[in-house]
Amino acid sequence: MKPQIICHMMAPVDGKVDNSRWTAPDKEYNADEITAQYHTIGQRLATDAWLFGTRTVKEFFPERFEGCTYHVAYPDQLRTFVGDCGSRRQMIALVPDGDVRFTDNRLRGDNIIVVLGEHVSADYLEFLEDMQISYVFAGKDGTDIGKAMETLYNDFGIRRVSLQGGGITNGSFFQVGLVSELSIVVSPQLDGRQGAPSIIDHRGETADELSRQSLRLINVERLEAGCVWLHYQVRQM
Ligand SMILES: NC(=O)c1ccc[n+]([C@@H]2O[C@H](COP(=O)([O-])OP(=O)(O)OC[C@H]3O[C@@H](n4cnc5c(N)ncnc54)[C@H](OP(=O)(O)O)[C@@H]3O)[C@@H](O)[C@H]2O)c1
């Protein structure tokens, strides 16, 4: 069994997700109030965990892990490690190459669980264990997200995950048909750059699985600070 995945993103009306480039909000709206709308809807989704892709994780933990990387983990080390996980929700970080130097075992107050590839170094596993950071594996190169989701379901009891980007990570979850709901808080702002990261950025040449999915509107809600909440069910056709 796998957890239910709800992709929950905040985006300006043109769907670009890098908030460092968004236009300033209208003087009637307050930027903190806009962000608060996203977090409030996130709480309403009542998930057990939230997930960030590698590039987004590196925005919060920019230091690179510099330990010994040529001593690859032994086969008997390739099993789940349960570190601190006492927070009410867990934060799942995709770090397939084991190259992020975490400086805390929590992000925004939630304990971190790292998803790794089986090629990571023994040093990195030791580093995570010293930090009491839990980890699971996602196949040889760390991209078997279906397998990682099954492990999170079985070993951590995670039943509902809020998938929070960036776009490439969202794209890979959509591509394997794992997303069951899409929740977008539209902020009254613009980006406008061609090629800027967007809500779903599938990297492959073809997006076969994506073309077999459709969206059914569950709800639309007018929020405070000029925001709108769009909530869709993702259906496999
Ligand atoms: N507005 C919002 O709600 C929101 C939320 C989160 C992030 N963001 C923004 O989104 C931007 C980053 O988005 P992004 O799409 O560039 O990066 P991302 O999704 O955070 O990370 C993408 C990278 O993750 C690695 N990766 C690891 N496992 C993967 C897997 N299973 N599938 C796909 N990729 C995997 C890949 O590295 P390799 O290339 O090495 O393979 C890929 O380049 C930032 O500007 C961030 O601030 C916005």
PDBQT file of the ligand as one rigid body, heavy atoms in Angstrom, charges set to zero:
ROOT
HETATM    1  N1  LIG A 301       5.347  27.898  -4.811  1.00  0.00    +0.000 N 
HETATM    2  C1  LIG A 301       5.461  26.767  -4.166  1.00  0.00    +0.000 C 
HETATM    3  O1  LIG A 301       4.469  26.279  -3.566  1.00  0.00    +0.000 OA
HETATM    4  C2  LIG A 301       6.798  26.057  -4.177  1.00  0.00    +0.000 A 
HETATM    5  C3  LIG A 301       6.984  24.896  -3.429  1.00  0.00    +0.000 A 
HETATM    6  C4  LIG A 301       8.240  24.252  -3.505  1.00  0.00    +0.000 A 
HETATM    7  C5  LIG A 301       9.258  24.760  -4.316  1.00  0.00    +0.000 A 
HETATM    8  N2  LIG A 301       9.048  25.893  -4.996  1.00  0.00    +0.000 N 
HETATM    9  C6  LIG A 301      10.094  26.455  -5.880  1.00  0.00    +0.000 C 
HETATM   10  O2  LIG A 301      10.355  25.506  -6.924  1.00  0.00    +0.000 OA
HETATM   11  C7  LIG A 301      11.679  25.740  -7.443  1.00  0.00    +0.000 C 
HETATM   12  C8  LIG A 301      12.431  24.429  -7.542  1.00  0.00    +0.000 C 
HETATM   13  O3  LIG A 301      11.716  23.556  -8.366  1.00  0.00    +0.000 OA
HETATM   14  P1  LIG A 301      12.463  22.518  -9.315  1.00  0.00    +0.000 P 
HETATM   15  O4  LIG A 301      11.413  21.834 -10.091  1.00  0.00    +0.000 OA
HETATM   16  O5  LIG A 301      13.537  23.249 -10.027  1.00  0.00    +0.000 OA
HETATM   17  O6  LIG A 301      13.218  21.535  -8.287  1.00  0.00    +0.000 OA
HETATM   18  P2  LIG A 301      12.755  20.352  -7.284  1.00  0.00    +0.000 P 
HETATM   19  O7  LIG A 301      11.537  19.664  -7.773  1.00  0.00    +0.000 OA
HETATM   20  O8  LIG A 301      12.780  20.885  -5.895  1.00  0.00    +0.000 OA
HETATM   21  O9  LIG A 301      14.019  19.393  -7.409  1.00  0.00    +0.000 OA
HETATM   22  C9  LIG A 301      14.254  18.805  -8.666  1.00  0.00    +0.000 C 
HETATM   23  C10 LIG A 301      15.486  17.947  -8.607  1.00  0.00    +0.000 C 
HETATM   24  O10 LIG A 301      15.301  16.875  -7.706  1.00  0.00    +0.000 OA
HETATM   25  C11 LIG A 301      16.092  15.783  -8.099  1.00  0.00    +0.000 C 
HETATM   26  N3  LIG A 301      15.271  14.572  -7.879  1.00  0.00    +0.000 N 
HETATM   27  C12 LIG A 301      15.456  13.679  -6.887  1.00  0.00    +0.000 A 
HETATM   28  N4  LIG A 301      14.567  12.705  -6.924  1.00  0.00    +0.000 NA
HETATM   29  C13 LIG A 301      13.764  12.968  -7.964  1.00  0.00    +0.000 A 
HETATM   30  C14 LIG A 301      12.660  12.318  -8.527  1.00  0.00    +0.000 A 
HETATM   31  N5  LIG A 301      12.189  11.167  -8.030  1.00  0.00    +0.000 N 
HETATM   32  N6  LIG A 301      12.061  12.881  -9.591  1.00  0.00    +0.000 NA
HETATM   33  C15 LIG A 301      12.516  14.049 -10.113  1.00  0.00    +0.000 A 
HETATM   34  N7  LIG A 301      13.568  14.718  -9.633  1.00  0.00    +0.000 NA
HETATM   35  C16 LIG A 301      14.190  14.173  -8.557  1.00  0.00    +0.000 A 
HETATM   36  C17 LIG A 301      16.508  16.008  -9.531  1.00  0.00    +0.000 C 
HETATM   37  O11 LIG A 301      17.911  16.159  -9.507  1.00  0.00    +0.000 OA
HETATM   38  P3  LIG A 301      18.813  15.797 -10.784  1.00  0.00    +0.000 P 
HETATM   39  O12 LIG A 301      18.568  16.886 -11.758  1.00  0.00    +0.000 OA
HETATM   40  O13 LIG A 301      20.193  15.794 -10.192  1.00  0.00    +0.000 OA
HETATM   41  O14 LIG A 301      18.346  14.464 -11.270  1.00  0.00    +0.000 OA
HETATM   42  C18 LIG A 301      15.805  17.296  -9.926  1.00  0.00    +0.000 C 
HETATM   43  O15 LIG A 301      16.596  18.185 -10.671  1.00  0.00    +0.000 OA
HETATM   44  C19 LIG A 301      12.340  26.684  -6.472  1.00  0.00    +0.000 C 
HETATM   45  O16 LIG A 301      12.330  27.973  -7.028  1.00  0.00    +0.000 OA
HETATM   46  C20 LIG A 301      11.437  26.634  -5.243  1.00  0.00    +0.000 C 
HETATM   47  O17 LIG A 301      11.480  27.810  -4.467  1.00  0.00    +0.000 OA
HETATM   48  C21 LIG A 301       7.851  26.564  -4.944  1.00  0.00    +0.000 A 
ENDROOT
TORSDOF 0
